[in-house]
Amino acid sequence: MAPSISVALLLFAVVVAAPWLVQPSSAAAFSFPPIFPCIPGFPRIPLFPCVEPPPLPAPPTECRSHLMKMMPCAGYLTNSSVTVPPSACCDGFSQVSADLAAICFCHIANGDIQQLLPAPMIFKRMLAITDQCGVNLRMEALVQHCDEFEGVPPMTLPSPPPSAA
Ligand SMILES: *[C@@H]1O[C@H](CO)[C@@H](O)[C@H](O)[C@H]1NC(C)=O
């Protein structure tokens, strides 16, 4: 609603008002200060530079590099003598979410994270880690539902095919 009105106003301004505002000789040098946010998918308008929004992190293409940030959790996840995850573990957990890679937690729920761990993962620890870290996520729910999600990135990208020589 509102964006389309601003688009219409911008178009009106460019088509109708700009020729009056801008002398032809100075057209190349002049431009209005960027005050409007850029509209994704909408062509940039000459003379009306828009403010580019800060880029979002790209969606993950693989999960290994994200889950590696949780390796401080390895002792807690595998060693029954370690009863509390260290803060570096919980920091790593938060970082994966902050990188918008929380979908990668499915590789914890389905056990793929075992590839990164030095010893067998203790299942109860995996279920408890979110509570222990104060992360608002139910690992049980992930365990039950992750196999229904489409688009969970692979743990590792497939290696490129050998180049045909
Ligand atoms: C398990 O943790 C305890 C306490 O931190 C430590 O002493 C022990 O070496 C650990 N065991 C293994 C196999 O890492």
The ligand as an SDF file (V2000), in Angstrom:
LIG
                    3D

 14 14  0  0  0  0  0  0  0  0999 V2000
   35.4570  -35.3810   30.6170 C   0  0  0  0  0  0  0  0  0  0  0  0
   35.4060  -34.2210   31.4170 O   0  0  0  0  0  0  0  0  0  0  0  0
   36.1760  -34.3300   32.5990 C   0  0  0  0  0  0  0  0  0  0  0  0
   35.8750  -33.0930   33.4550 C   0  0  0  0  0  0  0  0  0  0  0  0
   36.0790  -31.9270   32.7180 O   0  0  0  0  0  0  0  0  0  0  0  0
   37.6400  -34.4650   32.2150 C   0  0  0  0  0  0  0  0  0  0  0  0
   38.4300  -34.5560   33.3570 O   0  0  0  0  0  0  0  0  0  0  0  0
   37.8080  -35.6810   31.3270 C   0  0  0  0  0  0  0  0  0  0  0  0
   39.1400  -35.7570   30.8720 O   0  0  0  0  0  0  0  0  0  0  0  0
   36.8730  -35.6430   30.1580 C   0  0  0  0  0  0  0  0  0  0  0  0
   36.9230  -36.8860   29.4210 N   0  0  0  0  0  0  0  0  0  0  0  0
   37.1950  -36.9380   28.1270 C   0  0  0  0  0  0  0  0  0  0  0  0
   37.1680  -38.2870   27.5020 C   0  0  0  0  0  0  0  0  0  0  0  0
   37.4450  -35.9530   27.4600 O   0  0  0  0  0  0  0  0  0  0  0  0
  1  2  1  0
  1 10  1  0
  2  3  1  0
  3  4  1  0
  3  6  1  0
  4  5  1  0
  6  7  1  0
  6  8  1  0
  8  9  1  0
  8 10  1  0
 10 11  1  0
 11 12  1  0
 12 13  1  0
 12 14  2  0
M  END
$$$$
